[in-house]
Amino acid sequence: MKKIVSLLIALIFIACKDDKPEIKKTPPEPIEIYEYGFKLSNYKVINDTIKPGENFSEILDKHHIEYPKVLEIVSKVKDTFNVRKIKSGAPYTILAKKDSTEKAQVFIYKHSKVRYTVIDFKDSIITAYNAKKPIQTVIKTASGVITNNLSEAMDKQGLNLYLAYELSDIYAWTIDFFRLQKNDKFKLIYEQLYINDSIPVGIGEIKAAYFEHGGKPFYAFKFLADSTIGIPDYFDDKAANLRRQFLKAPLKFSRISSRYNLRRRIAFYGNRIRPHKGTDFAGPVGTPIMSTANGTVIESRYKGGNGNYVKVRHNGTYSTQYLHMSKRAVKVGDVVKQGEVIGYVGMTGNTAGPHVCYRFWKNGKQVDPLKQKLPAAKPMKKEIKAAYFKFIEPLKTKLDKINYPELTDDIVISKEELKN
């Protein structure tokens, strides 16, 4: 009997234990999404792209805006946005009424992932403004080993090729990028730009770099050495300015097809000596040609074997000339800066292929630019060197700790192995 009573008590206890009151969970409140300055839940959001041949009027007509209203919108926003310049393939967003009419209230034209124009016509007052999405900057590192060229090394690591152009600019005065060697190496600390924390929209600045060329190390750190000018420059680990008064070449990522040679013989002219007083840089027609230093344009014209050419006077000692252009981009009297585009590669005048013949004058005499000891930019002031060395210390430590990617040889498979 006692056993039966004990069993009944135990069953009652278990039943009570399992009979817990039901707890009702409160559903989370919906997250309100704001974009382009609007609460999206208030509208029907329509995303689309501009079709070939489609114009602004047709787009709004599809979304129930009558023609007189379209004309009013076009007139009111013309100082902010030229509706005739919308491009086929460009994305846009319509914010429409959430009722049976689905009538458009706002038109958002997206120039890029970052830039957009908002045209708001939901009220009697029509407004338009240009804006940008907020950009987040993330500091990243990268490295690579060159087996063929810099662009290929960047591509193998999945890096934005813009970094290759930036790196070539940084070292344009100290490294000949037309003569890179196998196993040259690089390391970078740079800014990657994002919108919405995850969508990459470009590269910011390179904060620091290391390039090993021919076994020799070249550091570069971006630093504002002259607050009066207000333009940062790149300096090495000894505080020497990497910039020189002249670039090594007027083209980016080209090759030298013919060097300065006063003893050159040409078979077409009976193997006679015909001096070549320029350095030829090969490149596709239309490749931008840059002035290699600051100066003033003293000649810009077409003449005989030179074809279209530009000549720039840099100071009382140096002048440069750029021949065979397809098109000139400057005129006599223009002041040009180092790296500014002054024309485009072509085949005008006496030339067998597209290139720019780069000629270099020193004290009125044509010389080989690749053999000149070109003057450097102004050195860093002594009184700020201590601050500079303190500034670069953590960057240099970080650079030195970056590892290089491991190189793997391509696996070659024979036809016989493929059959198996």
Secondary structure by P-SEA (a helix, b strand, c coil): caaaaaaaaaaaaaaaaacccbbbbcccccbbbbcccccccccbbbbbbbcccccaaaaaaaacccaaaaaaaaaaaccccccccccccccccccccccccccccbbbbbcccccbbbbbccccbbbbbccccbbbbbbbbbcccccccaaaaaaaacccaaaaaaaaaaacccccccccccccccccbbbbbbcccccccccccccccccccccbbbbbbbbcccccccbbbbbccccccccccccccccccccccccccccccccccccccccccbbbbbbccccbbbccccccccccccccccccbbbbbccccbbbbbccccccccccccccccccccbbbbbcccccccccbbbbbccccccccccccccccccccccaaaaaaaaaaaaaaaaaaccccccccbbbbccccccc
